[in-house]
Structures are given as structure tokens and as C-alpha cells.
């Protein structure tokens, strides 16, 4: 009898979970837990990175299979409910699907995944504000699905001016600072500070240039070419680890880099930055 897909997925999960468990035991690290203080960055260690990804992919697929068939909609139907044409809808959704946000079970038709359904329905995903130029905000408002309009909004904002939304838990800057030289990147970071409160977080999604000799010549060449392209196009720059730490410190010493993480094969890293609001704590 041929093995079923759910059995194959179950086997994959068991095999690679055993790999992860053995590695954690070998290095003396505790097993993943929901208990306070048990979070660990060791799950991203290179020896188990592939196994971890296989587990995540397989559990995601198995979860979807266990939920059973889902309602689907065509790209044309989705476009009819927005101000975007079908081609634009198809391009955006297929990009999201590459991150497992939506899926296309058959050509031209879209279904929810666990991630897209979570984003649409989870009550913790409240009060998200997208900020950009007026013409971008106009498109965002026109294309916003009714299922998220109660907790996602758009606001016109010039990031060289003071941030109007105060005391948010998280501020996200994605592919913004690499467009600008240090002088202007520092201005962007400084005008954000009046909005921050103790324990505010800033998530910066940007490239982090590799250290010389740390990656293949091909990957290094791609990263360095992007750096020079930013210089040519905008007088901007890509930055390495030390550049990011220095940039944030010069902008304001109260910015504290908590972590810089880059998933395997990802072009972007995630810089998690904290804020120490009490000036008296500065060294």
C-alpha cells in the first residue's frame, strides 16, 4: 500500500524532530517550552536549521490537510473587490504565497493558509497602521479587505517629521534606511524617538552585509552589488552588523540592539531594537 501524504509528513516531522532533540541534548540546551525564560536562539543554529525548516514546512502542510478543503476565490473575484487589476492582485498574492500567506491549490484560485487566516482573524493583530506617502496610502485604503478594516488603517506620514502615533508597542521600518545615507538615516531614527516609551520595540527589516569570507563569493558579490546600486541610485547604502550598531548608537544611545537575525537563504535580516527611555540609565 502506497504511503499517504499525511503519513509522509508525519514521518518527516518525527525524523527531524529527533535530529533537533539530539542536537539540543548534545549542546546541553533545554527543549523548547512555553515556560517563561525558556526561549532560545539555538533553534536557529546552522546544524539544525534545515531540520527546523522541514519541521515547520511539514507541520504547516499537515495542519492545512487536517483542516480539510477550504473555500477558494479566483484572482478575478478578488480583483473585483478591490481597486487593483487582476494582474496586480495575482502578483501580490503569489508573492505572499511564497511566504505561505495564502496558497494557490490550483492555477488561478486562492485559499487561506494558517498564516493568512491568522492575520485576517486574530484579535491580537489589532491597530496596525501603514504609513507612507499620500498616493501610496490612497491605494492601500482602496484595496483594504473588509475583513481587516477594523484593525488595519493607513496614515499619510513623512518619516522625516515627528512620528504622530505615540507609544505603539512596535514600529516597523522595512527597506527604508538603505535608501538613505547615514546623515538622513539618523534623522529618520531621531524623529521617531519622541514617540517611544520604555520597552518600545523597533523592528528594522533590511539587508545586513556579510563579513568578508563568511559566505560564498556569489552571495558576497550579490550583496556588494546591491550596496553599490543603492549608492548609485539614492546615495544610500547597505550596512553590515557593525554599521547598524553604530548608526543606531549615533542616532540615540538609548536605542539598544537586542538581536540581528537572518533566516537561511533570506535576503533580509530582522534587527530587533529596544528603547531605554530613561536618560539616567545611559552609560
Secondary structure, DSSP 4 states (H G I P E B T S, - for coil): -PPPHHHHHHHHHHHHHHHHHHHHHHTTPPPP-SSTT---GGGG-HHHHHHHHHHHHHHHHHHHHHH----EEEHHHHHHTSSS-HHHHHHHHHHHHTTTSSEEEETTEEE--HHHHHHHH-TTS--EEEEE-HHHHHHHHHH--TTTTTTEEEEE--TTS--SS-S-SEEEEES-GGGS-HHHHHHHHHHHGGG--TT-EEEEEE-EEPPTTSS-HHHHHHHHHHHHHHHHHHS---EEHHHHHHHHHHH-TTEEEEEEE--TT-S-EEEEEEE---GGG--
